[in-house]
Amino acid sequence: MAEGDDTITYEDFAKLDIRVARVLEVSDHPNADKLILLQIDLGPLGQRQVVAGLKPYYPDPQVLAGKDIVVVANLAPRTMRGQTSYGMLLAGSSDDRSRVVILTSDEPVEPGSKVS
């Protein structure tokens, strides 16, 4: 590991509640060109909204409806352009951010399942 890297302890990592969520509905953010709203099901944790800057990478965000995605479920809520996000989805991206791909499961799994 290079000097100056931001490392965390296992205890820091263990604070993250990473779960599988099923995307129930997707819509454009009413006040932002790059944001979309996802209504997700987290099983025993209930349903909630996640706001994500995915519009440039998913011109038809409806393709996300029904997918199982990976989210950080215990992130503090954050309001973006008047809409509150109650979690954060995880995605991989190229270094220049020309491509962003949402992390999904390769097989269906129950909403709310823990990722470890």
N, C-alpha and C positions, 0 to 999 in steps of 0.2 A: 504494500500500500504506500502511495506517495505521501511525503510529508505535507501536512496542511489539509489532507482530506477530512471532510466532515464525517466522522464515524459516530455511530451510536452504540449504546450497549444493548444487550439482549433485553434488558428490562425496559428500555425505551421502545424497542420494537414490539414487545409484548403488550404495550399500551394500545396498540392499533387493533381495532375490531374489524377485521377484513372478512367480508361475507359475499356470498353469491346472492344476487338480486335478479328478479325477473322483470323485464321492462314491460309495463302494462300499456302505457300510452306515451306518445311522443308528439310534441308540438313546438312550433316556432315560438321564441320569446317575443312578446309583443313590443318590447322596447329596445331590442338589440339585434343587429344583423348577424352576428357570429354565434349567438347563444341559442341553445335549444332547451326545452323543458322535458324531463323524463319523469313519468310517474312510475315508481318501482314498488315491487312487492318484496319485503324482507321476511316473509313468513311470520314467525313469532314476534318479530320486532314491528310488524305492521307495514303499512304503505306510507310512502313519503315521496317528496319531490327532490330531484337533483337537477341542478342547472349546470350545463356543460358547454364549453366553447367549441363545439364540434361542427357547426354548420358549414364551415369551409371544407371540411373533410368528408362530410356526409350530406351532399346536396339534397338527397331524399332521405331524411332521417327516419322515415317510417320503416326503413329496412331494419331498424333496431327493435321494433315492437316484437315482443315474444321471445327475444334473446335473453339468455342468462349472462349477466355481466358481473364483474368483480368490483366491489365498492368498499371504501372505508366508511363504516357505519357510525363511528363515534366521533366524527369530526364536528366541531362546533358549527352551528348554523351560520350561514353567511348570505347576506342579501346582495344580489347582483342586478342592478337596473330594476329594482322594485320587486324582484322575485327571490324568495328565500330558498337556498339549497341546504338540504339536510343530509349531507354526505358528499362523497366525491368518488366518481368512477375512475378506474385505473385504465391507462392506455399506454401503449408503446409508441414512440415516435422516432423518425429519422433525425439525425443531428441538425439538419437545417429546417426541421419541422414541416417539410413538404408532404410528409405522409404521417398520419396518426391512425392507429388501429386500437380499438377497444379490446381489452382482455375479456375473453369469454371462456366458458367451459367446453371441453370437447364432447361431452355428453350431458344430457339433462340432469340437473341436481335440484333437490328441494330448495326453494327460496329460503334464505336465512341461514343456509349451511355455512359453517365457519371455514375459512381458508387458512391453512397452516402449512 
